[in-house]
Amino acid sequence: MSHRFDPTILREYDIRGVVGRDLGPADARAIGRGFATILRRGGGRKVAVGYDGRLSSPMLEAALVEGLTASGVDVVRIGLGATPMLYYAEASAEDVQGGIQITGSHNPADHNGFKMVMGGSPFFGADILRLGAMAAAGEWDEGTGRVEVRDVFEPYVSRIAEGIAGIATTDLRGLRIGWDAGNGAAGPALEMLTSRLPGEHHLLFTQVDGNFPNHHPDPTEESNLADLKALVAAKNLDFGVAFDGDADRIGVVDGLGRVIWGDQLLGIFAEDLLQRMPGATVIADVKASGALFGAIARHGGKPLMWKSGHSHMKSKMKEIGAPLAGETSAHVFFADDFYGFDDALYAAVRLMAATVRLGRSVTALRGAMPEMLNTPELRFQVDESRKFAAIAEVRERLAGAGAQFVDIDGVRVTTPDGWWLLRASNTQDVLVARAESDTAAGLTRLIAEVDAQLAASGLRRGFTG
């Protein structure tokens, strides 16, 4: 018995596809068979399984459990919840050695996928490719695993609430916060969490609905924050928080409705952390603002630039023992007093604590940030066979010209005008460009440099090459 996956669903960081087109129950069973086999051969015996609120998630969860047990591992079913709740179930239980969450994250409603962890570390990259090879060969162990249902919901929420530990209730009681669950998996946990937190809390769209009837759950798209901005303005709140579909990414707006982007938010967390842990290393991805790296150093920390992708960030964090990391895409990772995985609910609670410890409102913290001019991510399709080759060509030309650049994930080039980035997506047949300057003229020159490098490789933005 063997199985062949549609090759487009085996991504760098997870497995994702459109249900009914390139992803279905047979894929879920095969993922379970392969994951269980790898876990058993490494000495593991038990896997936690959870799922988000998408309409297809229960079907895929049932098939996944079938596959896991058929290859001889025991399964702990934790039910509907946020992806971080699955991470918590794996990290906090001594008898669990792996975890799989069925989730479409921030993708459209007809998408779904799988995020995996094994032995407390992300399961990604070569691990995912190994699942594909094992399935094609039918190289699976046989066995009969057992299934149990375990309620981790209340312990998980209680653990999240510990993010304000050490802060006087009287200092938190005056906070007035808006929350937008976006009909995603965060909703039930958010309701319980806010009922236990000091302060005044106003909630939007906490009912889990895989159709996402109010807006798409991606807080990195500013248009999806319109309802939260309106709530903050109408109620004159201190700030507002939004979540993506599986609650591992956070969106924040201040009291004036200004978005605090992922790298800006990391700057707030870094300032708070470094008061208590001077000299600590803080990791940010290659897409982060230059202002962030400067702020980390200014507050006495050691900034480290690393590859984009939540799995890369978590792995690097664990490798060097960094207490804090974050991505421009709004994944934030806390390892001081927490487990090191990305949990947007926990990040929101830590933001409450940070504003009290720093003695400034979120609006004031946002207002103190330098106003940089930057592009959004400029994504353009390039043939799969060309995308990495083009980056290698750019790198060779830059080195020959004596340019100042880092190449840990594509190329990020620093000039007197600021910086520009060109990298190949690990999950799609696209190149991604970004640039940042403190002047409009400088930004124009940086984008022109990107275009010149693309042209030298026979490409241009928006062109399929």
C-alpha positions as CSV (number, residue, x, y, z in Angstrom):
1,M,0.0,0.0,0.0
2,S,1.4,3.4,-0.9
3,H,0.2,7.0,-1.5
4,R,1.3,9.8,-3.7
5,F,0.7,13.4,-2.5
6,D,0.1,16.3,-4.9
7,P,3.6,17.7,-4.8
8,T,2.3,21.3,-4.3
9,I,1.0,20.5,-0.8
10,L,4.3,19.5,0.7
11,R,5.6,22.9,1.8
12,E,8.7,24.1,3.6
13,Y,6.9,24.8,7.0
14,D,3.8,22.7,6.8
15,I,1.4,20.8,4.5
16,R,-1.3,22.9,2.8
17,G,-3.8,22.5,0.0
18,V,-7.3,23.1,-1.3
19,V,-9.7,20.5,0.2
20,G,-11.3,18.4,-2.6
21,R,-8.8,19.5,-5.2
22,D,-5.4,18.5,-3.9
23,L,-6.0,17.6,-0.3
24,G,-8.3,15.0,1.2
25,P,-8.7,12.2,3.8
26,A,-6.3,9.9,1.9
27,D,-3.6,12.5,2.4
28,A,-4.4,12.9,6.0
29,R,-4.2,9.1,6.6
30,A,-0.8,8.9,4.8
31,I,0.5,11.8,6.9
32,G,-0.5,10.0,10.0
33,R,1.1,6.7,8.8
34,G,4.4,8.5,8.0
35,F,4.5,10.7,11.1
36,A,3.7,7.7,13.4
37,T,6.5,5.6,11.8
38,I,9.1,8.3,12.2
39,L,8.0,8.9,15.8
40,R,8.1,5.2,16.7
41,R,11.6,4.8,15.2
42,G,12.8,7.6,17.3
43,G,11.4,6.1,20.5
44,G,8.1,8.0,20.7
45,R,4.7,6.5,21.3
46,K,2.0,9.2,21.7
47,V,0.8,12.1,19.5
48,A,-1.5,15.0,20.4
49,V,-4.0,15.9,17.6
50,G,-6.1,19.1,17.4
51,Y,-8.0,21.0,14.7
52,D,-9.2,24.5,13.8
53,G,-12.7,25.7,13.0
54,R,-12.7,25.0,9.2
55,L,-15.6,23.0,7.9
56,S,-13.2,20.3,6.5
57,S,-11.1,20.0,9.7
58,P,-13.2,17.3,11.5
59,M,-13.0,15.0,8.4
60,L,-9.3,15.4,8.1
61,E,-8.8,14.9,11.8
62,A,-10.6,11.6,11.8
63,A,-8.5,10.4,8.8
64,L,-5.3,11.5,10.4
65,V,-6.1,9.6,13.6
66,E,-6.8,6.5,11.6
67,G,-3.4,6.8,10.0
68,L,-1.6,7.4,13.2
69,T,-3.1,4.5,15.0
70,A,-2.7,2.1,12.0
71,S,1.1,2.7,12.3
72,G,1.1,1.9,16.0
73,V,1.1,5.2,18.0
74,D,-1.4,6.3,20.6
75,V,-3.4,9.5,20.0
76,V,-4.5,12.2,22.4
77,R,-7.4,14.0,20.8
78,I,-7.7,17.6,22.2
79,G,-10.5,18.7,19.9
80,L,-11.2,22.1,18.4
81,G,-8.8,24.8,19.4
82,A,-6.0,27.2,18.4
83,T,-2.7,25.8,17.0
84,P,-0.9,27.1,20.1
85,M,-3.2,25.0,22.2
86,L,-1.9,21.9,20.3
87,Y,1.7,23.1,20.9
88,Y,0.9,23.5,24.6
89,A,-0.6,20.0,24.7
90,E,2.7,18.6,23.3
91,A,5.0,20.7,25.3
92,S,3.3,20.4,28.7
93,A,2.6,16.7,28.8
94,E,5.4,14.3,29.7
95,D,3.7,11.3,27.9
96,V,3.3,13.1,24.5
97,Q,6.2,13.2,22.1
98,G,4.6,14.8,19.0
99,G,1.7,16.9,17.8
100,I,-0.3,17.6,14.7
101,Q,-2.7,20.5,14.2
102,I,-5.2,20.4,11.3
103,T,-5.4,24.1,10.2
104,G,-5.7,26.3,7.2
105,S,-4.2,29.2,9.3
106,H,-4.9,32.5,7.5
107,N,-5.7,31.0,4.1
108,P,-9.1,31.0,2.3
109,A,-11.9,29.0,3.7
110,D,-11.6,26.1,1.3
111,H,-7.9,25.5,2.2
112,N,-6.6,23.3,5.0
113,G,-3.4,21.8,6.2
114,F,-1.2,20.3,8.9
115,K,1.3,21.9,11.3
116,M,3.5,19.4,13.1
117,V,5.9,19.2,16.0
118,M,8.0,16.3,17.3
119,G,10.1,16.2,20.4
120,G,9.4,19.8,21.1
121,S,10.9,20.9,17.8
122,P,9.3,22.0,14.5
123,F,8.7,19.2,12.0
124,F,9.4,20.8,8.7
125,G,11.6,21.0,5.6
126,A,13.4,17.7,5.0
127,D,11.0,16.0,7.5
128,I,8.0,16.9,5.4
129,L,9.8,15.7,2.2
130,R,10.5,12.4,4.0
131,L,6.8,11.9,4.6
132,G,6.3,12.2,0.9
133,A,9.0,9.7,0.1
134,M,7.7,7.2,2.7
135,A,4.2,7.4,1.3
136,A,5.3,6.8,-2.3
137,A,7.2,3.7,-1.1
138,G,4.5,2.6,1.4
139,E,7.3,2.4,3.9
140,W,5.1,2.5,7.1
141,D,5.2,0.6,10.3
142,E,2.1,-1.5,11.2
143,G,0.5,-1.5,14.6
144,T,-2.7,-0.7,16.6
145,G,-2.6,2.5,18.5
146,R,-5.1,3.6,21.2
147,V,-7.1,6.8,21.3
148,E,-8.0,9.0,24.3
149,V,-9.7,12.3,24.6
150,R,-7.9,14.8,26.8
151,D,-9.3,18.2,27.9
152,V,-6.5,20.8,27.7
153,F,-8.7,23.8,27.1
154,E,-8.9,25.1,30.7
155,P,-5.2,24.4,31.6
156,Y,-4.2,26.1,28.4
157,V,-6.2,29.3,29.1
158,S,-4.9,29.3,32.6
159,R,-1.3,29.1,31.3
160,I,-1.9,32.0,28.9
161,A,-3.3,34.1,31.8
162,E,0.1,33.7,33.6
163,G,1.5,36.2,31.1
164,I,0.6,39.0,33.5
165,A,2.2,37.3,36.5
166,G,3.9,39.7,38.7
167,I,1.9,42.7,37.5
168,A,-0.4,44.2,40.2
169,T,-4.1,43.8,39.3
170,T,-4.6,47.5,40.2
171,D,-2.2,48.5,37.4
172,L,-4.0,46.3,34.9
173,R,-7.6,47.2,35.9
174,G,-7.6,50.5,34.0
175,L,-6.8,48.9,30.6
176,R,-9.6,48.9,28.0
177,I,-9.0,46.5,25.1
178,G,-10.8,45.4,22.0
179,W,-10.5,41.9,20.7
180,D,-11.4,40.4,17.3
181,A,-11.3,36.6,17.0
182,G,-12.3,36.8,13.3
183,N,-14.6,33.7,13.8
184,G,-11.4,31.7,14.0
185,A,-10.2,29.1,16.5
186,A,-9.2,31.7,19.1
187,G,-12.8,32.6,19.9
188,P,-13.7,30.2,22.8
189,A,-10.3,30.6,24.5
190,L,-10.5,34.3,24.1
191,E,-13.9,34.4,25.9
192,M,-12.6,32.4,28.8
193,L,-9.3,34.3,28.9
194,T,-10.8,37.8,29.0
195,S,-13.2,36.7,31.7
196,R,-10.2,36.1,33.9
197,L,-8.1,39.1,33.0
198,P,-8.3,42.5,34.8
199,G,-9.5,45.4,32.8
200,E,-12.4,46.1,30.4
201,H,-12.7,43.9,27.4
202,H,-14.8,44.2,24.3
203,L,-15.0,41.1,22.0
204,L,-15.8,40.7,18.3
205,F,-16.7,37.5,16.3
206,T,-15.8,34.9,18.9
207,Q,-18.2,32.3,17.4
208,V,-16.1,29.8,15.5
209,D,-17.4,29.7,11.9
210,G,-15.3,28.2,9.1
211,N,-17.1,30.3,6.5
212,F,-15.6,33.5,8.1
213,P,-18.7,35.5,7.6
214,N,-17.4,38.9,8.9
215,H,-14.0,39.2,7.4
216,H,-11.0,37.0,6.5
217,P,-8.9,36.1,9.5
218,D,-5.5,37.5,8.4
219,P,-4.5,40.4,10.7
220,T,-1.5,41.3,8.5
221,E,-3.9,42.7,5.9
222,E,-5.0,46.1,7.1
223,S,-8.5,45.8,5.5
224,N,-9.2,42.9,7.9
225,L,-8.7,45.2,10.9
226,A,-11.5,47.6,9.9
227,D,-14.0,46.3,12.5
228,L,-11.4,46.3,15.2
229,K,-10.4,49.9,14.4
230,A,-14.1,50.9,14.5
231,L,-14.5,49.3,17.9
232,V,-11.4,50.9,19.3
233,A,-12.7,54.3,18.1
234,A,-16.3,53.9,19.2
235,K,-15.4,52.8,22.7
236,N,-12.2,55.0,23.0
237,L,-10.2,51.9,23.9
238,D,-6.5,51.8,24.7
239,F,-5.7,49.3,21.9
240,G,-7.1,46.4,19.9
241,V,-6.0,42.9,19.2
242,A,-6.8,40.6,16.3
243,F,-5.9,37.0,15.4
244,D,-5.5,34.8,12.4
245,G,-7.6,31.7,11.8
246,D,-5.5,29.5,14.1
247,A,-4.3,32.2,16.6
248,D,-0.6,31.9,16.1
249,R,-0.3,35.4,14.5
250,I,-1.4,38.6,16.1
251,G,-2.5,42.0,14.8
252,V,-2.6,45.1,17.0
253,V,-4.0,48.6,16.5
254,D,-3.3,51.4,19.0
255,G,-5.8,53.8,20.5
256,L,-5.6,56.0,17.4
257,G,-6.3,53.1,15.0
258,R,-2.7,52.9,13.8
259,V,-1.5,49.4,13.0
260,I,1.4,48.1,14.9
261,W,3.1,45.7,12.5
262,G,4.8,42.5,13.5
263,D,8.4,43.9,13.6
264,Q,7.2,47.1,15.5
265,L,5.4,44.9,18.0
266,L,8.6,42.9,18.5
267,G,10.3,46.1,19.3
268,I,7.9,46.7,22.2
269,F,8.4,43.2,23.6
270,A,12.2,43.6,23.2
271,E,12.3,46.8,25.2
272,D,10.2,45.2,28.0
273,L,12.3,42.0,28.0
274,L,15.7,43.8,28.0
275,Q,14.8,45.8,31.1
276,R,14.7,42.4,32.9
277,M,17.3,40.5,30.8
278,P,20.0,43.0,29.7
279,G,22.2,41.7,26.9
280,A,19.8,39.1,25.7
281,T,19.7,38.1,22.1
282,V,16.5,38.9,20.2
283,I,15.9,37.3,16.8
284,A,14.0,38.9,13.9
285,D,13.6,37.8,10.4
286,V,15.3,39.2,7.3
287,K,12.1,41.2,6.3
288,A,12.1,43.2,9.6
289,S,12.7,46.9,9.7
290,G,16.2,48.3,10.2
291,A,14.6,50.4,12.9
292,L,13.9,47.3,14.9
293,F,17.5,46.0,14.9
294,G,18.6,49.5,16.0
295,A,16.1,49.6,18.8
296,I,17.2,46.2,20.1
297,A,20.8,47.3,20.3
298,R,19.8,50.7,21.8
299,H,18.0,49.0,24.6
300,G,21.0,46.8,25.4
301,G,20.2,43.7,23.5
302,K,21.9,41.7,20.8
303,P,19.9,41.7,17.6
304,L,20.2,38.7,15.3
305,M,18.8,38.5,11.8
306,W,17.5,35.1,10.7
307,K,15.5,33.3,8.0
308,S,11.8,33.9,7.6
309,G,9.4,31.2,8.6
310,H,8.0,30.2,12.0
311,S,9.8,26.8,11.9
312,H,13.2,28.4,11.1
313,M,12.7,31.0,13.9
314,K,11.7,28.4,16.5
315,S,14.6,26.2,15.6
316,K,17.2,29.0,15.8
317,M,15.7,30.2,19.1
318,K,16.1,26.8,20.6
319,E,19.6,26.4,19.1
320,I,21.1,29.5,20.7
321,G,18.8,29.9,23.8
322,A,17.3,33.2,22.8
323,P,14.4,34.3,25.0
324,L,12.5,36.3,22.3
325,A,12.0,36.2,18.5
326,G,9.5,37.5,16.0
327,E,8.6,37.8,12.4
328,T,7.3,40.6,10.3
329,S,4.4,38.3,9.5
330,A,3.4,38.7,13.2
331,H,4.5,35.4,14.7
332,V,6.0,36.2,18.1
333,F,7.9,33.6,20.1
334,F,8.5,33.9,23.9
335,A,10.9,31.5,25.6
336,D,11.2,33.5,28.9
337,D,8.5,32.2,31.2
338,F,6.9,30.3,28.2
339,Y,7.6,27.5,25.8
340,G,9.2,29.2,22.8
341,F,6.3,28.7,20.3
342,D,4.2,31.3,18.6
343,D,1.0,32.0,20.5
344,A,-1.0,35.2,19.7
345,L,-3.2,35.0,22.8
346,Y,-0.1,34.8,25.0
347,A,1.5,37.7,23.0
348,A,-1.6,39.8,23.7
349,V,-1.4,39.2,27.4
350,R,2.3,40.0,27.3
351,L,1.5,43.2,25.6
352,M,-0.8,44.1,28.5
353,A,2.1,43.4,30.9
354,A,4.6,45.3,28.8
355,T,2.6,48.5,28.7
356,V,2.3,48.5,32.5
357,R,6.0,47.6,33.1
358,L,7.2,50.2,30.6
359,G,4.8,52.8,32.1
360,R,3.6,54.0,28.7
361,S,0.4,53.3,26.7
362,V,0.5,51.3,23.6
363,T,-0.4,54.4,21.7
364,A,2.6,56.2,23.2
365,L,4.9,53.3,22.4
366,R,3.7,53.3,18.8
367,G,4.0,57.1,18.5
368,A,7.7,57.0,19.6
369,M,8.6,54.7,16.7
370,P,10.4,56.2,13.7
371,E,8.3,56.6,10.7
372,M,10.1,54.6,8.0
373,L,9.0,54.3,4.4
374,N,8.8,50.8,3.2
375,T,7.1,48.7,0.5
376,P,4.8,45.9,1.3
377,E,6.0,42.5,0.2
378,L,6.3,42.7,-3.5
379,R,5.5,39.2,-4.7
380,F,5.8,38.1,-8.3
381,Q,5.7,34.7,-10.0
382,V,8.9,33.1,-11.3
383,D,9.2,29.6,-12.6
384,E,10.1,27.1,-9.9
385,S,13.3,26.2,-11.9
386,R,14.4,29.8,-11.9
387,K,13.6,31.3,-8.5
388,F,16.6,30.0,-6.5
389,A,18.9,30.2,-9.5
390,A,18.0,33.9,-9.9
391,I,18.9,34.6,-6.3
392,A,22.2,32.9,-6.7
393,E,22.9,35.1,-9.8
394,V,22.1,38.2,-7.8
395,R,24.3,37.1,-4.9
396,E,27.2,36.5,-7.3
397,R,26.9,40.0,-8.9
398,L,26.6,41.7,-5.5
399,A,29.7,39.9,-4.2
400,G,31.6,40.9,-7.3
401,A,30.6,44.6,-6.9
402,G,31.6,44.6,-3.2
403,A,28.1,45.4,-2.0
404,Q,27.2,45.2,1.7
405,F,24.7,42.3,2.1
406,V,23.7,39.3,4.1
407,D,22.6,36.1,2.4
408,I,21.0,34.0,5.1
409,D,17.7,33.9,3.3
410,G,17.9,35.4,-0.2
411,V,19.9,38.7,-0.2
412,R,19.4,41.7,2.0
413,V,21.5,44.7,0.7
414,T,22.3,47.8,2.8
415,T,23.0,51.1,1.1
416,P,23.1,54.7,2.3
417,D,19.4,54.9,1.3
418,G,18.4,52.0,3.6
419,W,18.0,48.3,2.5
420,W,16.3,46.1,0.0
421,L,15.6,42.4,0.1
422,L,15.1,39.8,-2.6
423,R,14.3,36.2,-1.6
424,A,12.7,33.1,-3.1
425,S,9.6,31.8,-1.4
426,N,9.9,28.4,0.1
427,T,6.2,27.6,-0.4
428,Q,5.3,29.1,-3.8
429,D,6.8,29.7,-7.2
430,V,7.5,33.4,-6.4
431,L,10.2,35.8,-5.6
432,V,9.6,38.3,-2.8
433,A,11.1,41.8,-2.7
434,R,10.9,44.5,0.0
435,A,12.7,47.8,0.6
436,E,12.9,50.4,3.3
437,S,14.2,54.0,3.5
438,D,13.7,57.1,5.6
439,T,13.0,59.2,2.5
440,A,10.7,58.8,-0.5
441,A,13.6,59.4,-2.9
442,G,15.7,56.8,-1.2
443,L,12.9,54.2,-1.4
444,T,12.6,54.9,-5.2
445,R,16.4,54.3,-5.6
446,L,16.2,51.1,-3.7
447,I,13.4,49.7,-5.8
448,A,15.3,50.7,-8.9
449,E,18.3,48.6,-7.6
450,V,16.0,45.6,-7.2
451,D,14.6,46.1,-10.7
452,A,18.1,46.4,-12.1
453,Q,19.2,43.1,-10.5
454,L,16.1,41.3,-11.8
455,A,16.7,42.7,-15.3
456,A,20.2,41.4,-15.2
457,S,18.7,37.9,-14.6
458,G,16.1,38.3,-17.4
459,L,13.3,39.0,-15.0
460,R,11.0,41.8,-13.9
461,R,8.5,42.4,-11.2
462,G,5.1,41.0,-12.3
463,F,6.7,38.9,-15.0
464,T,6.5,35.1,-15.2
465,G,9.9,33.9,-16.1
